[in-house]
Amino acid sequence: MIKLLKTILKTGVVTEKYPFAPFEVAEDFRGKPELNASQCISCGACTRACPANALIMETDEQKGTRRWELSLARCIYCGRCEEVCPTHAIELSEAFELAVTKKEDLYESAEFELANCTCCNRPFVAK
């Protein structure tokens, strides 16, 4: 009995006080992807690299806009979108408490206005 008590005291505290105290995540933790729309050139590299198809990019030539959308329900937090983004517009944050009460809250989107090609006058790149 005394041997067991010594072992317990020697081990110390092994549990966290979470959710009553903030939980410290590791520096290489892969949390929620965050888009900085001002840096994004809407090239679509992230959508092609996403293995879970959590990212989509749709172009509306009539309006001259391109819409980027992230589905957190599909995201597997692999970090491929962050790796392939040429302008570092997508970064994985430390956010991990992502529970929502409405399904609509699982989607994030951004809309970009497109510039037209000088030759064919079709939209092709974000302004």
C-alpha positions in Angstrom: 0.0 0.0 0.0 2.8 2.4 0.9 4.6 1.5 -2.4 1.5 2.4 -4.4 1.1 5.7 -2.5 4.8 6.6 -3.2 4.2 5.9 -6.9 1.1 8.1 -7.0 2.9 11.0 -5.3 6.0 10.6 -7.5 3.9 10.7 -10.7 2.2 14.0 -9.9 -0.7 15.5 -11.8 -1.4 13.8 -15.2 -4.7 15.3 -16.1 -5.6 18.7 -17.5 -8.1 21.1 -16.0 -9.8 21.5 -19.5 -12.6 22.8 -20.1 -12.3 24.9 -16.9 -8.9 26.2 -17.9 -7.5 26.9 -21.4 -5.9 24.0 -23.1 -2.4 24.7 -24.5 -1.9 23.1 -27.9 1.5 22.2 -29.4 3.1 24.7 -31.8 2.7 22.3 -34.8 -1.0 21.7 -34.0 -3.2 21.7 -37.1 -6.5 23.4 -36.3 -9.2 25.2 -38.3 -8.0 26.6 -41.7 -8.3 30.4 -41.8 -8.4 32.3 -45.1 -6.9 35.8 -45.4 -9.0 37.0 -48.3 -6.8 40.1 -48.9 -3.8 37.8 -49.8 -5.8 35.3 -51.8 -5.3 35.4 -55.6 -8.1 32.7 -56.1 -5.8 30.5 -58.1 -7.5 27.3 -56.9 -4.4 25.5 -55.8 -5.9 24.7 -52.4 -9.0 23.2 -54.0 -7.0 20.9 -56.2 -4.8 19.8 -53.3 -7.5 19.0 -50.8 -7.9 15.2 -50.5 -11.3 15.5 -48.7 -12.8 17.9 -51.2 -13.6 20.3 -48.3 -12.6 23.3 -50.5 -14.5 24.4 -53.6 -14.0 27.3 -56.0 -16.8 28.3 -58.4 -16.5 30.9 -61.1 -19.6 32.9 -62.2 -18.6 34.5 -65.5 -21.9 36.4 -65.8 -21.3 38.2 -62.5 -17.5 38.3 -62.9 -16.9 36.7 -59.5 -15.2 33.6 -58.0 -16.5 32.1 -54.8 -14.2 30.1 -52.4 -15.9 27.9 -49.8 -14.6 25.7 -47.0 -16.7 22.9 -45.5 -15.5 22.2 -41.9 -17.6 19.1 -41.9 -15.5 17.6 -44.6 -12.1 19.0 -43.6 -9.6 16.4 -42.2 -7.1 19.1 -41.1 -4.3 17.7 -43.1 -2.7 21.0 -43.9 -2.3 20.5 -47.7 -4.1 23.7 -48.5 -1.7 25.7 -46.3 1.3 23.9 -48.0 0.3 24.6 -51.6 -1.0 28.2 -51.2 1.5 30.4 -53.1 0.6 33.6 -51.2 0.2 31.9 -47.7 -3.4 33.1 -47.6 -4.5 29.9 -45.8 -3.1 29.1 -42.4 -4.1 26.5 -39.9 -5.0 28.1 -36.6 -4.9 26.8 -33.1 -8.7 26.7 -32.9 -10.0 23.2 -32.1 -13.4 23.8 -30.4 -15.5 23.8 -33.6 -18.8 22.4 -32.4 -21.8 24.3 -33.9 -25.6 24.1 -33.4 -26.6 25.0 -37.0 -25.3 23.2 -40.1 -24.8 26.5 -41.9 -22.1 27.5 -39.5 -19.9 24.7 -40.8 -19.3 26.6 -44.1 -17.1 29.6 -44.6 -16.9 31.4 -47.9 -15.2 34.4 -49.6 -16.1 36.1 -52.9 -13.5 37.6 -55.3 -14.1 40.0 -58.1 -12.4 38.9 -61.3 -10.5 40.9 -63.9 -11.1 40.2 -67.5 -8.6 39.0 -70.1 -7.6 41.8 -72.5 -7.7 39.4 -75.5 -10.9 37.4 -75.1 -12.6 39.6 -72.4 -13.4 36.6 -70.2 -12.8 36.7 -66.4 -9.8 34.8 -65.3 -7.9 36.2 -62.3 -8.9 38.0 -59.1 -8.5 41.8 -59.0 
